[in-house]
Amino acid sequence: MEVSKIMELVEKTIPPRSISLAEFKGTLPGSCDAKYSQLWAAFRSLTPDQRCEVEKLLTVEQRSWLRSEAHRMAMLSVRQQSRAHLEDTLLGIYLGYPDANAEPLDWRGYAGGLAICFRCAHLLGLGPEVFESQLQYVCQEGVHESVHGFLAAPPEKQQLQYWDFREETGDHGIIFRWGQLSIPEAWL
């Protein structure tokens, strides 16, 4: 697949903000989740140079969406006992890496995403190797450094609560949410 084709897929996968919010708050699994997995399958099929080029072309908004949608996939990874969904989650978090001009809240969200993945890996009986397995697809050195730093951090800094996230259980399974944000009805 060519870089232009994957960028077209990114454009098709990432909906306008109003639709994105509705899909994000929709039922798990939803059609947006299948599109997300297809995007990562296509991304993994690129050559290393092509993946690096795609990383450079992603906009701030696209990175933010990839990081946010990853939270849905994290919940699905546990609900469906799926390593593949966790791997998609990790790529979303990694490529959602905030840029140099990002707000502190973006960095907190990024680290919280890593904590969510850490919790999911634990619940799936996986170790740090799942984090490493997806780093091979990412070019940005900052991502590699941040992931290795997170994995080497004291246990309290690997916890959801440290980054202001919480874990709850609804009728359909695990839910991760930031701060005091309400839980969408469809997730329960």
N, C-alpha and C positions, 0 to 999 in steps of 0.2 A: 504494500500500500504506500502511496506517495504522501508526503507531508501535507500537500494541499487537500488531499482526500480526507485525511484524519482531521484537519482543521474544519472541513465541511461537516464532518461527523460531530465534532465538538459543538459547532453552531447549531446543528439539528438536535443534539442531545440536551443542550442547556437552553431551557425555555426562557421567555421574557419573565421578569421578576414576578408579575402578578400570577402567572401560571405556575411558576416555580414554587411559590409559597403554597398554592393550593395543592400541588402535587406532593410537596414536602410534608404537608400535614395530612395527606391521604392515607388510605389503608396500606398496611404492610403485608405482603409485598404488593407493589403497584407497578404500573407500566413504566414509570420513570426508573425503577430499579433494574428492570431488564435492559433498558437503554444504557444505563450506567455500566452494567457488566459488559455489554457489547463494546462500549467505548474502550474499556480497559483491555479487552481481548485484542482489539485492533491496535491499541497503543503498544502492547507487548510484542506484537508481530513486526513492528518497525525495527530497522537497524538502529544500533546505538546512536549514530550520527543523526538519524531522522528524529529519534526521541529527544535528543538535545535541542534540535531545532524547534520541535513542537513546544518544549518547555519555555523557550525564549519567546514564542509567539502568543502564549496564553496571557490574556488580559487580567487585571486585578479582579474584575467581576467574575471571570471564568474561574479563577483560582478560588475565590470565595465560595462559589457554587460547588465546586468539586469537594471542598473541605466540608461544607454543610451537608451535602448529599451523602457524604461518607458516614455521617452519624446514623442515617437510615440503614445503610448497609451493615453497619456494626450491629445494630439490633437484629437484623435478619441473620447475620452470621451465627448468633447465639440461638435465636429462635429456630433456625433450620439446621443447626449444628454443621455449618458450612465453612470450611477453611477457605474455599474459593471466594466467598463473600468477604471474609476478613482480609484476604489479599487485595481485593478490590478496594476495600476501605482504606487499607494502608497506602495504596497508590493515590487515592483521592486526597488523603491527608498530606502525603509527601508533595504532590504537585500543587496542593493548596498552600504551600510554604509561603508565608508573607514576604513581601518585598521590603527593601530597605526603608521605604517611606511608610510602612504599615504602623497603625496605631497600636499601643500596648494591648488593647483588647483583642486585636487580631493575633498577636503572639500568644496571649493566654488561651485563645480558642484553639490555636495550633497545638500547643502543649496539652490542652485538655483532650484534643483528638487522639494524641499519642496515648494518653492515659486510658481513654475508652478502648483503644486497640489492645493495650496491655491487659485490661480487665477481660476483654473478649478472648484473648489468647489463653489466659488463665482458665476461663470457663470452658474453653474447647480442649484443654489439656495440652496446649502448645507452649513452647518457650520462645526465647528471643530469636531463634532461627527463622521464625515467620517474618519478623521485622527485616532481617538480613536478606531473606529471599526476594523481597520486593525492592530493596535498595539497588539491586543490579540494574533496574530499569530507569533509574534517576541519575541525572548528570550533575545537578547543583551540589557543590561541596557543602554548602550550608545545611542542606537536608541531611547528608551523611553525618556531619558533625553533630547536628541537633539530635538525631536518632541515637547515635552512640552515647551522647551525653545523657539523654533521657534514660537509656538502658543501664547506665552506670550510676545514675542518681540514687540517693538514699530512698528506701522504700516509701517513705511518706510523700515524696515528690512524684511518685508513680501512681498515686491514688487519685481517683476522680475528684474527691472532695477538695484536695489541695488546689485544684484548678477551677473550683466553683461549679463542678458538674455533680449530678446526682444520678443514682440508679434506683429505679423502682420496678415493680412487677405488676403488670396488668393482667387481665383475663387471658390475653394472647401471648404473654411473655415479657421479656425484659424491655425496659425503656431507659434511655439515657437522655438527660435534659440539662441545659445550662441554667444555673442560678435558680431564680424563682419563676422562670417561664412556665406557663401552663402547659399541660400535656395535651396534645391534640386528641380529641375524642376517638378518632379512627385508630390510634395507636394502642388504646387500651384493650 
